[in-house]
Amino acid sequence: MADINLVDVSLRDGNQSIWGATGVTTRMVEGVTPHLDQVGYRALEVVSSTLMATAVRYHREDPWERLRAARDRTPNTRLGFLTTGKRFITFHRTPDAVFELAFSLLARNGVSRLWVIDPMHDMEGAKRTAEMAKRVGFEEVIGGICYTTSPVHTDDYFAAKAAELEDCPAIDGLYLKDPAGLLTPDRVKTLVPLMQSSLRQKKFEEIHSHSTTGLSPLTVLDAADLGIHTIHCALPPLANGASHPEAQQLVRNLRARGHTVDVDLDAMARASAYLQRQAKIKRLPVGAPNEYDEAYYRHTIPGGVQSTTRRQLTEIRRPELFDAVIEESVQVREDLGWPIVMTPFAQYIVAQATLNVISGERYKQISDEVIDLLRGDFGPLPGPVDPDLMDRAMATKRGQQPVNDGGDVTIGDLRQRFGATISDEELLLRAVMPAEQVDGMYAAKASSPVSSLKKLLSLAEDRPTLHSVSVSDGTTKFSLERPTAQEAAR
């Protein structure tokens, strides 16, 4: 048997899967990361561009401060970031210059591990992303094969795509990413050996599989038996459900199979207890094991996208259309050439299915995002596209525009637009987010008691001395005294 490493995904993927990406706050990160650092994880997956956006949009918190909080409390554990390499926060292609700035800032603020996956399996693009990450300071880059089911996505397809990463020195290892939880124990037993045999030097050593169908706790055990030595998992309340296998039970099961897992279960328990208290205080949902659902293998729409679709249909007073939209999404995916059903393509597929159902005519109206997909903004689609759909899309004004990957955008352009003196961190946020959201975040920072205190303490030479601080009814009041001559001299 083997030595197995664990990667904790509670703060990133667990948060996105169970708490809609909005549950985790900076204060929560400050409270739990000291415990996570004591577990002995191979890495902590702490951030994606989505979580940076929700920190700003929903909490008016600075995502860079959140990263630094995690960095300062995890001296023993590497922090990781997940990217597709095609978009950063936005749902459209992100210019390379913006991506390089983002990677530089992530590395500067404590992130040293990168998982890069391309949902369209544009492996040349993935290699360029890996090279960029290493160039700006990432210490470890893991290249991913993104699993899904379709007539196109066979074992041979995945093995061939894995082999394309073989010659990239910037990629340190490979992993199998199953974002929809579609992997089964039977499929992993055929897929993993074939992918491993397609490689001469690099190895598949890592697996990331969601518990959506209830199978991943078994699937990852079989993967460990086949030589996968690093497994992604989460802690309650952010485990199970649409998230990942529960870490404590996973450790017990791996040890029962004869594997060695060198982790501190007491530290896991402390971290989990902290997160469970936060869930109770903030009335956040708790992940629970899912029952197997065979129908899920037909549409593969992630649970979060389903719940969002149901809510949006209710808002327009058409909740009865939900089942029809999910069924229509099956046809839309096939017509689009079988893209993997994950962000942002899951949203593209469901939005187009909704347009089809509401209009009563398939592709009477085609969304801009689907047109972008068809004209190649995210690379070639894996399978054949319906010719009628392609003709309709390319006949639109948007379809006739050339693909623009933003290669001509420079940091100088962004500086000219957003300001020559703002920090790099602020510049990046303003380049990819609505101005009012970024303004709101900085306004909240400026008015916070901590910020007010820092300003008072950083006044010039004749600064007053802080005498007392009191908080009443949510208002912080400061009492100040002028320094004595002796104090001023010091």
C-alpha positions as CSV (number, residue, x, y, z in Angstrom):
1,M,0.0,0.0,0.0
2,A,1.0,3.7,-0.3
3,D,1.6,6.9,1.6
4,I,-1.4,9.1,0.8
5,N,-1.4,13.0,1.0
6,L,-4.5,15.1,1.4
7,V,-5.4,18.5,0.0
8,D,-8.0,20.4,1.9
9,V,-10.6,22.3,-0.3
10,S,-13.0,23.4,2.4
11,L,-12.3,27.2,2.0
12,R,-12.5,27.2,-1.8
13,D,-14.4,24.4,-3.4
14,G,-16.3,23.4,-0.3
15,N,-17.4,27.1,0.1
16,Q,-18.4,27.3,-3.6
17,S,-20.2,23.9,-3.5
18,I,-22.1,24.2,-0.2
19,W,-22.2,27.9,0.6
20,G,-22.7,29.3,-2.8
21,A,-19.2,30.8,-2.7
22,T,-20.4,33.5,-0.3
23,G,-20.2,31.9,3.1
24,V,-16.5,32.2,3.9
25,T,-15.3,35.6,5.3
26,T,-11.9,36.9,6.1
27,R,-12.6,36.6,9.8
28,M,-13.4,32.9,9.2
29,V,-10.2,32.4,7.4
30,E,-8.3,34.0,10.3
31,G,-10.0,31.6,12.7
32,V,-9.7,28.3,10.9
33,T,-6.3,28.4,9.1
34,P,-4.2,28.0,12.2
35,H,-5.9,24.7,12.8
36,L,-5.7,23.7,9.1
37,D,-2.0,24.4,9.2
38,Q,-1.5,21.8,12.0
39,V,-3.2,18.9,10.1
40,G,-0.3,18.0,7.8
41,Y,-2.1,18.7,4.5
42,R,-0.2,18.6,1.2
43,A,-1.8,21.9,0.3
44,L,-4.8,24.1,1.1
45,E,-6.9,25.1,-1.9
46,V,-7.9,28.6,-0.6
47,V,-8.8,30.8,-3.6
48,S,-10.2,31.1,-7.1
49,S,-11.0,34.2,-9.0
50,T,-14.7,33.6,-8.1
51,L,-14.0,33.8,-4.4
52,M,-12.0,37.0,-4.9
53,A,-15.0,38.5,-6.6
54,T,-17.5,37.3,-3.9
55,A,-15.3,38.8,-1.2
56,V,-15.6,42.2,-2.9
57,R,-19.2,41.9,-4.1
58,Y,-20.9,40.3,-1.1
59,H,-18.7,41.1,1.9
60,R,-17.0,44.3,0.8
61,E,-13.8,42.7,2.0
62,D,-10.4,43.0,0.3
63,P,-9.5,39.6,-1.1
64,W,-5.8,40.4,-0.9
65,E,-6.1,41.0,2.8
66,R,-7.8,37.6,3.1
67,L,-5.0,35.9,1.2
68,R,-2.4,37.5,3.5
69,A,-4.4,36.4,6.5
70,A,-4.2,32.8,5.3
71,R,-0.5,33.1,4.4
72,D,0.5,34.5,7.8
73,R,-1.3,31.7,9.6
74,T,-0.1,28.7,7.6
75,P,3.7,28.7,7.7
76,N,3.8,24.9,7.3
77,T,1.3,24.5,4.4
78,R,1.3,25.5,0.8
79,L,-1.6,27.6,-0.4
80,G,-3.2,26.9,-3.8
81,F,-5.2,28.7,-6.5
82,L,-7.3,27.1,-9.3
83,T,-7.6,28.6,-12.8
84,T,-8.8,27.6,-16.2
85,G,-6.2,30.0,-17.7
86,K,-8.9,31.6,-19.9
87,R,-10.8,33.9,-17.5
88,F,-10.2,35.8,-14.3
89,I,-13.5,36.8,-12.5
90,T,-15.2,37.7,-15.7
91,F,-17.2,35.3,-17.8
92,H,-15.3,36.3,-20.9
93,R,-11.8,35.8,-22.0
94,T,-9.2,37.7,-19.9
95,P,-6.2,39.3,-21.6
96,D,-2.9,37.7,-21.0
97,A,-1.5,40.9,-19.4
98,V,-4.2,40.9,-16.8
99,F,-3.6,37.2,-16.1
100,E,0.1,37.7,-15.7
101,L,-0.6,40.6,-13.2
102,A,-3.0,38.4,-11.3
103,F,-0.5,35.5,-11.1
104,S,2.2,37.9,-9.9
105,L,0.0,39.3,-7.2
106,L,-1.2,35.9,-6.1
107,A,2.5,34.8,-5.7
108,R,3.3,38.1,-3.9
109,N,0.5,37.6,-1.5
110,G,1.3,34.0,-0.5
111,V,0.0,31.6,-3.1
112,S,2.6,29.2,-4.3
113,R,0.6,26.3,-5.8
114,L,-1.5,26.4,-9.0
115,W,-3.9,23.9,-10.5
116,V,-4.5,24.7,-14.1
117,I,-7.3,23.0,-16.1
118,D,-8.7,23.8,-19.5
119,P,-12.3,22.6,-19.8
120,M,-11.9,22.4,-23.6
121,H,-8.7,20.5,-23.2
122,D,-6.7,23.1,-25.0
123,M,-3.5,21.7,-23.7
124,E,-1.3,24.2,-25.5
125,G,-3.2,26.9,-23.7
126,A,-2.7,25.1,-20.4
127,K,1.0,24.8,-21.0
128,R,1.3,28.6,-21.7
129,T,-0.6,29.3,-18.4
130,A,1.7,27.0,-16.5
131,E,4.8,28.7,-18.0
132,M,3.4,32.1,-17.1
133,A,2.8,31.0,-13.5
134,K,6.3,29.6,-13.1
135,R,7.7,32.8,-14.6
136,V,6.1,35.0,-12.0
137,G,7.0,32.9,-9.0
138,F,4.7,30.0,-8.4
139,E,6.6,27.1,-6.9
140,E,4.4,24.2,-8.1
141,V,2.1,23.8,-11.0
142,I,-0.3,20.9,-11.4
143,G,-1.8,20.3,-14.8
144,G,-5.3,18.9,-15.0
145,I,-7.4,16.6,-17.1
146,C,-11.0,17.6,-16.7
147,Y,-13.4,14.6,-16.6
148,T,-16.8,14.4,-18.0
149,T,-19.1,12.0,-19.9
150,S,-20.1,12.2,-23.5
151,P,-19.7,10.2,-26.7
152,V,-16.5,12.3,-27.3
153,H,-14.9,11.9,-23.9
154,T,-13.5,8.4,-24.0
155,D,-10.6,6.9,-22.0
156,D,-8.5,7.2,-25.2
157,Y,-9.4,10.9,-25.5
158,F,-8.3,11.6,-21.9
159,A,-5.1,9.6,-22.3
160,A,-4.1,11.5,-25.4
161,K,-4.8,14.8,-23.8
162,A,-2.7,13.8,-20.8
163,A,0.2,12.9,-23.1
164,E,0.2,16.4,-24.5
165,L,1.3,17.8,-21.2
166,E,4.4,15.5,-21.1
167,D,6.8,17.9,-22.7
168,C,6.0,20.9,-20.5
169,P,8.8,21.5,-17.9
170,A,6.6,24.1,-16.1
171,I,4.1,21.4,-15.1
172,D,5.3,19.5,-12.1
173,G,2.6,16.8,-12.0
174,L,-0.9,15.9,-13.3
175,Y,-4.3,15.5,-11.7
176,L,-7.7,14.2,-12.6
177,K,-10.4,16.7,-11.9
178,D,-14.0,15.5,-11.7
179,P,-15.9,18.7,-11.1
180,A,-19.4,17.2,-11.6
181,G,-18.8,14.0,-9.5
182,L,-19.4,11.8,-12.5
183,L,-16.5,9.3,-12.0
184,T,-17.4,5.9,-10.9
185,P,-15.2,3.2,-9.3
186,D,-15.5,1.1,-12.5
187,R,-14.5,4.0,-14.8
188,V,-11.5,5.0,-12.6
189,K,-10.2,1.4,-12.9
190,T,-10.0,1.7,-16.7
191,L,-9.2,5.4,-17.0
192,V,-6.3,5.9,-14.5
193,P,-4.1,3.0,-15.7
194,L,-4.5,4.1,-19.4
195,M,-3.7,7.7,-18.6
196,Q,-0.6,6.6,-16.5
197,S,0.6,4.4,-19.4
198,S,0.4,7.4,-21.8
199,L,3.1,9.2,-19.8
200,R,6.8,8.5,-19.8
201,Q,8.1,10.9,-17.1
202,K,5.2,12.8,-15.5
203,K,2.8,11.0,-13.2
204,F,-0.9,11.2,-12.3
205,E,-0.7,11.6,-8.6
206,E,-3.7,13.6,-7.6
207,I,-7.5,13.3,-7.8
208,H,-10.3,15.8,-7.3
209,S,-13.8,14.3,-7.3
210,H,-17.0,15.8,-6.1
211,S,-19.5,13.8,-4.1
212,T,-22.5,14.9,-6.2
213,T,-23.7,11.4,-7.0
214,G,-22.5,10.0,-3.7
215,L,-19.8,7.8,-5.3
216,S,-16.6,9.8,-4.9
217,P,-15.8,8.5,-1.3
218,L,-15.5,5.1,-3.0
219,T,-14.0,6.3,-6.3
220,V,-11.0,8.0,-4.6
221,L,-10.3,4.9,-2.5
222,D,-9.9,2.9,-5.7
223,A,-7.8,5.7,-7.2
224,A,-5.5,5.4,-4.2
225,D,-5.2,1.7,-4.8
226,L,-4.2,2.5,-8.4
227,G,-1.3,4.8,-7.5
228,I,-3.0,8.2,-7.0
229,H,-1.2,9.5,-4.0
230,T,-2.9,12.8,-3.3
231,I,-6.7,13.1,-2.7
232,H,-8.8,16.3,-2.3
233,C,-11.2,16.3,0.6
234,A,-13.2,18.7,2.8
235,L,-14.2,19.1,6.4
236,P,-17.7,19.2,7.8
237,P,-19.9,21.3,7.3
238,L,-18.3,21.9,3.9
239,A,-17.9,18.2,2.9
240,N,-20.3,15.8,1.1
241,G,-23.2,16.9,-0.9
242,A,-22.0,18.7,-4.0
243,S,-18.6,19.1,-2.3
244,H,-15.9,16.5,-1.6
245,P,-15.4,13.4,0.6
246,E,-15.3,14.1,4.3
247,A,-11.7,14.2,5.4
248,Q,-12.0,12.3,8.7
249,Q,-13.9,9.4,7.2
250,L,-11.6,9.3,4.2
251,V,-8.6,8.9,6.5
252,R,-10.2,6.0,8.3
253,N,-11.2,4.3,5.1
254,L,-7.7,4.7,3.6
255,R,-6.1,3.3,6.7
256,A,-8.5,0.4,6.7
257,R,-7.3,-0.4,3.2
258,G,-3.7,-0.5,4.4
259,H,-2.6,3.0,3.2
260,T,-0.6,5.4,5.4
261,V,-2.0,8.9,6.0
262,D,0.2,11.1,8.1
263,V,-2.3,13.7,9.4
264,D,-3.4,15.0,12.8
265,L,-7.1,14.1,13.2
266,D,-7.3,16.2,16.4
267,A,-6.3,19.3,14.4
268,M,-8.9,18.3,11.8
269,A,-11.5,18.1,14.5
270,R,-10.7,21.5,15.8
271,A,-10.9,23.1,12.3
272,S,-14.1,21.3,11.6
273,A,-15.6,22.4,15.0
274,Y,-14.8,26.0,14.2
275,L,-16.4,25.8,10.8
276,Q,-19.5,24.1,12.2
277,R,-19.9,26.9,14.8
278,Q,-19.7,29.4,12.1
279,A,-22.3,27.6,10.0
280,K,-24.6,27.5,13.0
281,I,-24.1,31.2,13.9
282,K,-24.6,32.4,10.3
283,R,-27.3,29.8,9.5
284,L,-25.3,28.4,6.6
285,P,-26.2,25.0,5.2
286,V,-24.4,21.8,6.2
287,G,-23.3,19.3,3.6
288,A,-24.8,15.8,3.8
289,P,-24.2,12.7,1.8
290,N,-26.2,12.5,-1.5
291,E,-28.2,9.6,-2.7
292,Y,-27.3,8.2,-6.1
293,D,-29.2,9.8,-8.9
294,E,-29.0,8.1,-12.3
295,A,-30.7,11.0,-14.1
296,Y,-27.8,13.2,-13.2
297,Y,-25.7,11.4,-15.8
298,R,-28.0,12.5,-18.5
299,H,-27.8,16.3,-17.9
300,T,-24.8,16.7,-15.6
301,I,-25.9,20.2,-14.6
302,P,-24.1,21.1,-11.3
303,G,-26.3,21.5,-8.3
304,G,-25.4,25.2,-7.8
305,V,-26.4,26.0,-11.4
306,Q,-29.7,24.1,-10.9
307,S,-30.6,26.0,-7.8
308,T,-29.7,29.3,-9.4
309,T,-31.8,28.4,-12.5
310,R,-34.8,27.5,-10.2
311,R,-34.5,30.8,-8.4
312,Q,-34.3,32.9,-11.6
313,L,-37.3,31.1,-13.1
314,T,-39.2,31.8,-9.9
315,E,-38.2,35.5,-10.1
316,I,-39.7,35.8,-13.6
317,R,-42.8,33.8,-12.4
318,R,-42.1,30.8,-14.6
319,P,-41.0,28.2,-12.0
320,E,-42.9,25.4,-13.8
321,L,-40.4,25.6,-16.7
322,F,-37.5,24.2,-14.6
323,D,-37.8,20.5,-15.7
324,A,-38.2,21.5,-19.4
325,V,-35.1,23.8,-19.1
326,I,-33.0,21.0,-17.6
327,E,-34.2,18.6,-20.3
328,E,-33.5,21.1,-23.1
329,S,-30.0,21.6,-21.7
330,V,-29.2,18.0,-22.8
331,Q,-29.9,18.9,-26.4
332,V,-28.1,22.2,-26.2
333,R,-24.9,20.6,-25.0
334,E,-25.0,18.0,-27.8
335,D,-25.7,20.8,-30.4
336,L,-22.7,22.8,-29.0
337,G,-20.3,19.9,-29.5
338,W,-20.3,18.4,-26.0
339,P,-18.5,21.0,-23.9
340,I,-17.9,20.0,-20.4
341,V,-20.7,21.2,-18.1
342,M,-18.8,23.4,-15.7
343,T,-18.4,27.1,-15.1
344,P,-18.8,29.1,-17.3
345,F,-20.1,26.6,-19.9
346,A,-22.8,25.2,-17.6
347,Q,-24.3,28.7,-17.3
348,Y,-24.0,29.2,-21.1
349,I,-25.8,25.9,-21.7
350,V,-28.6,26.5,-19.2
351,A,-29.2,30.1,-20.3
352,Q,-29.5,29.0,-23.9
353,A,-31.9,26.2,-22.9
354,T,-34.0,28.7,-21.0
355,L,-34.2,31.0,-24.1
356,N,-35.2,28.0,-26.2
357,V,-38.0,26.9,-23.8
358,I,-39.4,30.4,-23.2
359,S,-39.4,31.4,-26.9
360,G,-40.9,28.1,-28.0
361,E,-38.3,27.8,-30.8
362,R,-34.9,26.3,-30.6
363,Y,-32.2,29.0,-31.2
364,K,-34.6,31.7,-32.2
365,Q,-32.5,33.9,-30.0
366,I,-28.8,32.9,-29.3
367,S,-27.0,34.4,-26.3
368,D,-23.8,36.3,-26.8
369,E,-21.9,33.9,-24.7
370,V,-22.9,30.9,-26.8
371,I,-21.9,32.9,-29.9
372,D,-18.5,33.5,-28.3
373,L,-18.2,29.8,-27.5
374,L,-19.0,28.9,-31.1
375,R,-16.6,31.3,-32.7
376,G,-13.8,29.9,-30.7
377,D,-13.2,32.3,-27.8
378,F,-12.4,29.4,-25.5
379,G,-10.7,27.1,-28.1
380,P,-12.1,24.4,-30.3
381,L,-15.1,22.5,-29.1
382,P,-14.5,18.8,-28.4
383,G,-17.2,17.4,-30.8
384,P,-19.1,18.3,-33.9
385,V,-21.4,21.4,-33.7
386,D,-24.9,21.3,-35.1
387,P,-24.5,23.0,-38.6
388,D,-27.8,25.0,-38.4
389,L,-26.8,26.4,-35.0
390,M,-23.4,27.4,-36.2
391,D,-24.8,29.1,-39.3
392,R,-27.3,31.0,-37.2
393,A,-24.7,32.1,-34.7
394,M,-22.1,33.2,-37.3
395,A,-24.7,35.2,-39.2
396,T,-25.2,37.5,-36.2
397,K,-23.3,40.7,-35.9
398,R,-21.4,39.3,-32.9
399,G,-20.6,36.1,-34.8
400,Q,-18.9,38.1,-37.6
401,Q,-16.6,39.9,-35.2
402,P,-13.1,38.4,-35.0
403,V,-12.0,36.5,-31.9
404,N,-10.3,38.9,-29.5
405,D,-8.3,37.4,-26.8
406,G,-7.1,40.7,-25.5
407,G,-3.6,40.1,-26.6
408,D,-3.1,43.8,-27.4
409,V,-4.1,45.0,-23.9
410,T,-1.2,46.2,-21.7
411,I,-0.8,47.2,-18.1
412,G,0.0,50.7,-19.3
413,D,-3.4,50.8,-21.0
414,L,-5.0,49.8,-17.7
415,R,-3.0,52.3,-15.7
416,Q,-4.1,55.1,-18.1
417,R,-7.7,54.0,-17.7
418,F,-7.9,53.4,-13.9
419,G,-5.1,55.5,-12.4
420,A,-1.3,55.7,-12.4
421,T,-0.9,55.7,-8.6
422,I,-3.3,53.0,-7.4
423,S,-1.8,49.7,-6.2
424,D,-1.4,46.8,-8.5
425,E,-3.9,44.9,-6.4
426,E,-6.5,47.7,-6.8
427,L,-5.7,47.9,-10.5
428,L,-6.4,44.3,-11.1
429,L,-9.8,44.4,-9.3
430,R,-10.8,47.5,-11.3
431,A,-9.8,45.8,-14.5
432,V,-12.2,42.9,-14.0
433,M,-15.0,44.0,-11.7
434,P,-17.7,46.7,-11.8
435,A,-16.4,50.0,-10.5
436,E,-19.3,50.4,-8.0
437,Q,-18.4,47.1,-6.3
438,V,-14.7,47.9,-6.0
439,D,-15.6,51.4,-4.7
440,G,-17.9,49.9,-2.2
441,M,-15.2,47.6,-0.9
442,Y,-12.7,50.4,-0.5
443,A,-15.3,52.7,1.1
444,A,-16.0,49.9,3.7
445,K,-12.3,49.5,4.4
446,A,-11.8,53.2,4.9
447,S,-14.7,53.5,7.3
448,S,-13.8,50.4,9.4
449,P,-12.7,50.9,13.0
450,V,-9.4,49.2,12.3
451,S,-8.7,51.5,9.3
452,S,-9.6,54.6,11.4
453,L,-7.3,53.5,14.1
454,K,-4.4,53.0,11.6
455,K,-4.9,56.4,10.2
456,L,-4.8,58.0,13.6
457,L,-1.6,56.1,14.5
458,S,0.1,57.1,11.2
459,L,-0.4,60.9,11.5
460,A,2.6,63.0,11.0
461,E,5.1,64.2,13.7
462,D,2.7,66.2,15.7
463,R,0.3,63.2,16.0
464,P,-2.0,63.0,19.0
465,T,-1.7,60.0,21.3
466,L,-4.6,57.5,21.4
467,H,-6.1,57.7,24.9
468,S,-9.0,55.4,24.7
469,V,-11.3,53.5,22.4
470,S,-14.9,52.7,23.0
471,V,-17.5,50.9,20.9
472,S,-21.2,51.7,21.4
473,D,-24.1,50.9,19.1
474,G,-21.7,49.9,16.3
475,T,-19.9,53.3,16.4
476,T,-16.3,53.5,17.4
477,K,-15.3,56.6,19.3
478,F,-11.7,57.7,19.9
479,S,-10.4,60.0,22.7
480,L,-7.1,61.7,21.8
481,E,-4.5,63.7,23.7
482,R,-1.7,65.8,22.3
483,P,1.8,64.3,23.0
484,T,3.9,65.9,25.7
485,A,7.2,67.5,24.7
486,Q,9.0,64.4,25.9
487,E,6.8,62.0,24.0
488,A,7.1,64.1,20.8
489,A,10.9,64.0,21.1
490,R,10.7,60.2,21.3
